[in-house]
Amino acid sequence: MQGDREKWSEYLAENEKILAEYTIGSNDVLATDKRVIILKKFPRSFTEAKYPEILALEHKTYVLWENFLKALLFLAAGVFLYNYSASNNLAMPIYDIVSQYLPELTGIFSVGVIKSLLSIAVILLIALGVINTIRFVSSARGHLRIRLKTGTSIRIRTAFTPQVRELIKLIETQLEEKAPEVTTRIPARAVKEVFERKKKKAEEVAPEPEVENLETIRKKLKKVLERFKPNAISLISTKSEPMNIVTAMLQILLSEEKYGGVFISVSRPYEEIMKAMNTNRIRSDDIYFIDCISHAAGKRPEEAENVVFVENPSSLEEISMYVDKEMNKVKSKNRFILLDSLSSLLIYNNEDSAKEFSHFLINHMRVNNIGGVILTMEKKEVEELVKTLVPMCDMFIEL
């Protein structure tokens, strides 16, 4: 449906073209060729999302069953109290009890006052029942969420109506049209070749004694991370293969500090990380993995409850969507996200895409009060990206 340009004139640029106008929930929504504009009717507010800033769209319904149970309890209690007090003249027995055990209050609580208090209690119980019923019914409608690459997501409370479906389709069409012609997605075969080259190169270099290195790194990290708060974000740069750093960090966060979190692995397969964790007896009951490399490298590991597999490390939107899903499974009060690593991310994505994803990840940590560890190899090609991220992090550690 075409929108009324005169109605929206104060919000539109001169050459901005209106594509469609919707009424969704308590909002007027306008889709143009450049952005989506949301006007909330009450209280009046303005929100916009430009198409290049939109990461994903989703409609979810979280039914608040606890409000339904509260509504039943409050309404049942209110009806019971009303019927009992009306049929048995509850005020007089209460007045007799007060007179017998608290005679000093008989001057304050007369039979009439007690009847009034009982009436007020009935009204309050019924009101609480109605409020919780409204919350329950409202939650059953669900909400539309427009996830942005930076900043807080836009939420619109609405059922999954034909207008909502049409808006989602229109936005997705605009995202496809405005996507760059040259994609940064790397074919799975090319990813596998890169992975095999890295593996071969690593095998050619004789590894140092792992137990000694791991303990040394763990002590060094432990000392540095004494200032690590539950919601702090650290960027760690290393000159050598960071597997020992990954293991030491997991040992500190999971086994010693009792954190829970999400591990985004772009450098090594899930099975390799789990093997290192099992070898070093690292707690693994509250960590969830987003494995970005196994499938692309031609591996077909067995499915597990604590891991999801992304087809390609350049599928940044898919990775972003899994972050929320996996983080919701974490049970610990203090949570973290660990990314391994920026340098690997740049192998499969151009610098702009890696930068946008890194900014999204850090902003997501900030908004949701989640701690973070971002690893990177000390390489020339990653220097510019690291420079842009250092001011956004709480600590920059070089090992």
C-alpha positions in Angstrom: 0.0 0.0 0.0 1.4 3.4 -0.9 1.9 6.0 1.8 0.6 9.5 2.0 3.6 11.8 1.3 2.0 14.8 2.9 1.4 13.0 6.1 5.0 12.0 6.3 6.6 15.1 4.8 8.3 16.3 7.9 10.3 13.0 8.1 11.2 12.5 4.5 14.2 13.7 2.5 13.5 15.5 -0.8 14.4 12.6 -3.1 13.2 9.8 -0.7 10.6 7.5 -2.3 7.8 6.0 -0.3 7.3 2.3 -0.9 4.6 1.3 1.6 2.8 2.4 4.7 1.5 0.1 7.5 -0.3 0.3 10.8 1.3 -2.4 13.0 0.3 -2.6 16.7 0.2 0.9 18.1 2.7 2.1 15.4 2.6 3.8 12.0 5.3 2.2 9.9 6.6 3.7 6.7 9.0 1.9 4.3 10.9 4.1 1.9 13.7 3.2 -0.6 16.3 4.2 2.0 15.0 3.3 5.4 12.1 2.1 7.7 10.4 4.8 9.9 8.4 3.8 13.0 6.1 6.3 14.7 4.7 5.2 18.0 1.3 6.7 18.7 1.4 6.7 22.5 3.6 7.9 23.9 4.6 9.7 20.7 8.1 8.7 19.5 10.1 8.4 16.3 12.5 5.6 15.3 14.3 4.8 12.1 16.4 2.0 10.7 18.4 2.5 7.5 18.6 -0.6 5.3 22.5 -1.0 5.5 22.2 -1.0 9.3 19.7 -3.9 9.5 21.2 -7.2 10.4 18.2 -9.5 10.7 14.4 -9.6 11.1 12.4 -11.9 13.4 9.0 -12.3 14.9 8.9 -14.1 18.2 6.2 -14.9 20.8 7.1 -15.4 24.4 3.9 -16.3 26.2 4.1 -15.2 29.9 2.4 -18.2 31.5 3.5 -17.0 34.9 1.2 -14.0 34.5 -1.7 -16.3 33.5 -1.1 -18.3 36.8 -1.0 -15.1 38.8 -4.2 -13.9 37.2 -6.0 -17.1 38.1 -4.7 -16.9 41.7 -5.6 -13.2 42.2 -9.0 -13.6 40.6 -9.8 -16.8 42.6 -8.7 -15.2 45.8 -10.8 -12.0 45.1 -13.9 -14.0 44.3 -13.5 -16.3 47.3 -13.0 -13.3 49.7 -16.0 -11.5 48.2 -18.3 -14.5 48.5 -17.1 -15.5 51.9 -17.3 -12.0 53.4 -20.8 -11.5 51.9 -22.3 -14.8 53.0 -20.7 -15.1 56.5 -20.3 -11.5 57.5 -16.6 -11.9 57.9 -16.2 -8.4 59.4 -17.8 -9.4 62.8 -15.5 -12.5 63.5 -12.4 -10.4 62.6 -13.7 -7.6 65.0 -14.2 -10.2 67.8 -10.6 -11.5 67.3 -9.2 -7.9 67.4 -11.2 -7.1 70.5 -10.0 -10.3 72.3 -6.3 -10.2 71.4 -5.6 -6.5 70.6 -8.2 -4.5 72.6 -6.1 -1.4 72.2 -7.0 -1.4 68.5 -10.8 -1.5 69.0 -10.9 2.2 68.9 -9.4 2.2 65.4 -10.9 -0.9 63.8 -14.7 -0.8 64.0 -16.9 -3.3 62.1 -17.5 -0.7 59.5 -13.8 -0.1 59.0 -13.1 -3.8 58.7 -15.9 -4.1 56.0 -14.3 -1.3 54.1 -10.8 -2.9 54.3 -12.2 -6.2 53.1 -13.9 -4.4 50.1 -10.6 -2.7 49.3 -8.8 -6.1 49.4 -11.3 -7.6 47.1 -10.9 -4.7 44.6 -7.1 -5.0 44.8 -7.1 -8.7 44.1 -9.5 -8.4 41.2 -7.4 -5.5 39.8 -4.2 -7.5 40.1 -6.0 -10.4 38.3 -7.1 -8.2 35.5 -3.6 -6.6 35.1 -1.9 -10.0 34.9 -4.6 -11.2 32.4 -3.9 -8.2 30.2 -0.1 -8.9 30.4 -0.7 -12.6 29.5 -3.0 -11.8 26.5 -0.6 -9.1 25.3 2.4 -11.4 25.4 0.6 -14.0 23.3 0.6 -11.5 20.4 4.4 -11.6 20.2 6.7 -8.9 18.8 8.6 -8.0 15.6 12.3 -7.4 16.2 14.5 -5.5 13.7 18.1 -6.4 14.7 20.6 -3.7 13.9 24.4 -4.1 13.3 25.1 -1.5 15.9 22.9 -0.3 18.8 19.7 -1.7 20.4 17.2 -3.7 18.3 13.9 -2.2 17.4 10.9 -4.0 18.9 7.3 -3.6 17.8 4.6 -5.5 19.8 2.3 -7.1 17.3 0.8 -10.4 16.2 2.2 -12.0 13.1 -0.3 -10.3 10.8 -0.4 -10.2 7.0 0.9 -6.6 7.3 3.9 -7.7 9.3 4.7 -10.5 6.8 4.4 -7.9 4.0 6.7 -5.5 5.8 9.3 -8.3 6.4 9.2 -9.3 2.8 9.6 -5.7 1.6 12.6 -5.1 3.9 14.3 -8.3 2.8 13.8 -7.3 -0.8 15.4 -3.9 -0.1 18.3 -5.6 1.7 18.9 -7.9 -1.3 18.8 -5.0 -3.8 21.2 -2.9 -1.8 23.6 -5.7 -1.1 27.0 -5.3 -2.8 27.3 -7.0 -6.2 30.6 -8.6 -5.2 29.9 -10.9 -2.3 32.5 -11.6 0.3 31.3 -15.2 0.9 34.0 -17.7 0.1 33.1 -21.0 -1.4 33.3 -24.0 0.9 36.1 -25.5 -1.3 38.3 -22.4 -0.9 37.7 -22.4 2.9 38.7 -26.0 3.0 42.0 -25.3 1.1 42.8 -22.4 3.5 42.1 -24.6 6.5 44.3 -27.5 5.1 47.2 -25.0 4.4 47.0 -23.7 7.9 46.9 -27.2 9.4 49.9 -28.4 7.2 51.9 -25.3 8.2 51.2 -25.9 11.9 52.3 -29.6 11.6 55.6 -28.5 10.1 56.5 -26.5 13.1 57.5 -28.6 16.1 55.3 -27.6 19.0 56.8 -26.5 22.3 56.0 -28.5 25.4 52.3 -27.8 25.8 51.9 -28.4 29.6 54.7 -25.9 30.5 53.5 -23.3 28.0 49.9 -23.6 29.1 50.7 -23.2 32.8 53.0 -20.2 32.0 50.3 -18.5 29.9 47.6 -19.3 32.5 49.6 -17.6 35.3 50.3 -14.6 33.1 46.7 -14.3 32.1 45.5 -14.8 35.6 47.6 -11.9 36.8 46.5 -9.6 34.0 42.8 -10.6 34.4 42.7 -9.8 38.1 41.0 -6.5 37.0 38.6 -8.5 34.8 35.0 -7.6 35.8 32.0 -9.7 34.9 31.1 -7.4 32.0 34.6 -6.4 30.9 35.8 -6.8 27.3 39.4 -7.8 26.5 41.3 -7.8 23.2 44.2 -10.2 23.3 46.9 -10.1 20.7 49.5 -12.9 20.4 52.5 -13.5 18.1 52.2 -17.3 18.3 49.4 -19.9 17.6 46.8 -19.0 20.3 45.6 -22.5 21.1 47.3 -22.4 24.5 45.8 -19.0 25.2 42.4 -20.3 24.3 42.8 -23.3 26.7 44.2 -21.1 29.5 41.4 -18.6 29.1 38.8 -21.3 29.2 40.4 -22.8 32.3 40.3 -19.4 34.1 36.8 -18.4 33.0 35.0 -21.8 33.3 36.8 -23.8 35.9 38.3 -21.1 38.2 35.8 -18.2 37.9 32.7 -20.3 37.2 31.6 -18.2 34.2 29.4 -19.6 31.4 29.5 -18.4 27.8 29.5 -18.8 24.1 32.7 -19.6 22.1 32.7 -18.4 18.5 35.3 -20.5 16.8 36.7 -19.4 13.4 40.2 -20.8 13.8 39.7 -24.4 14.9 37.0 -27.1 14.9 34.8 -27.8 18.0 36.2 -31.3 18.4 39.8 -29.9 18.7 38.7 -27.4 21.4 36.8 -30.1 23.4 39.8 -32.4 23.2 42.0 -29.7 24.8 39.3 -29.0 27.4 39.0 -32.7 28.3 42.8 -33.1 28.5 43.1 -30.2 30.9 39.9 -31.1 32.8 38.2 -27.9 32.1 34.5 -27.6 33.1 32.3 -27.8 30.0 28.7 -27.9 31.4 27.9 -24.2 30.7 29.7 -23.3 27.5 28.1 -23.4 24.0 30.0 -23.3 20.7 29.4 -21.7 17.3 31.7 -23.7 15.1 32.3 -21.8 11.9 35.0 -24.0 10.4 34.2 -27.7 10.6 31.7 -27.9 7.8 33.6 -25.6 5.5 36.8 -27.6 6.1 35.0 -30.8 5.0 34.6 -32.3 8.5 31.3 -33.8 9.5 31.5 -34.1 13.3 28.8 -35.7 15.4 26.0 -33.3 16.5 26.1 -32.3 20.2 23.8 -30.3 22.5 26.3 -27.6 23.1 27.4 -26.8 19.5 25.9 -25.4 16.3 27.7 -25.6 13.0 27.8 -22.7 10.6 28.3 -23.6 6.9 30.8 -20.9 6.1 33.0 -18.4 8.2 31.7 -15.7 5.9 28.1 -16.2 7.0 28.3 -13.4 9.5 24.6 -12.8 9.7 24.0 -16.5 10.6 26.7 -16.3 13.2 25.1 -13.2 14.7 21.8 -14.8 14.9 23.2 -17.8 16.7 24.9 -15.6 19.4 21.5 -14.7 21.0 20.2 -18.2 20.7 23.2 -19.9 22.3 23.6 -17.2 25.0 20.0 -17.8 26.2 21.1 -21.3 27.2 23.9 -20.1 29.5 22.9 -20.7 33.2 25.7 -18.9 35.0 25.1 -15.4 36.4 28.4 -14.1 34.9 28.6 -14.7 31.1 31.1 -14.2 28.4 31.6 -14.4 24.6 35.0 -15.6 23.3 35.9 -15.0 19.6 38.8 -17.0 18.1 39.9 -15.0 16.2 39.9 -11.7 14.4 42.8 -12.7 12.2 41.0 -15.9 11.1 37.8 -13.8 10.5 39.8 -11.6 8.0 40.8 -14.7 6.0 37.2 -15.3 5.0 35.8 -11.8 5.1 36.8 -8.4 3.8 37.9 -5.8 6.4 34.6 -3.8 6.3 32.5 -6.9 7.0 34.8 -8.1 9.8 34.8 -4.6 11.3 30.9 -4.4 11.2 30.7 -7.8 12.8 33.2 -7.0 15.5 31.4 -3.8 16.3 28.1 -5.6 16.5 29.6 -8.2 18.8 31.1 -5.6 21.2 27.9 -3.6 21.3 25.9 -6.7 21.9 28.2 -7.5 24.9 27.8 -3.9 26.3 24.0 -3.8 25.9 23.5 -7.2 27.5 26.1 -6.8 30.3 28.2 -9.7 29.0 32.0 -10.0 29.3 34.1 -10.7 26.3 37.4 -12.0 25.0 38.5 -11.3 21.4 41.7 -13.0 20.3 43.9 -12.1 17.3 47.2 -13.0 15.8 49.7 -10.2 15.6 49.7 -9.7 11.8 50.1 -6.7 9.6 46.7 -7.3 7.8 44.8 -7.1 11.1 46.5 -4.0 12.5 44.0 -1.4 11.2 41.0 -3.5 12.5 42.7 -3.9 15.9 43.3 -0.1 16.1 39.5 0.6 15.7 38.6 -2.0 18.3 41.1 -1.1 21.1 39.1 2.1 22.2 35.9 0.0 22.4 37.5 -2.6 24.7 38.3 -2.3 28.4 41.7 -4.0 28.1 44.3 -4.6 25.4 46.7 -7.4 26.2 49.8 -8.4 24.2 51.2 -11.8 24.8 
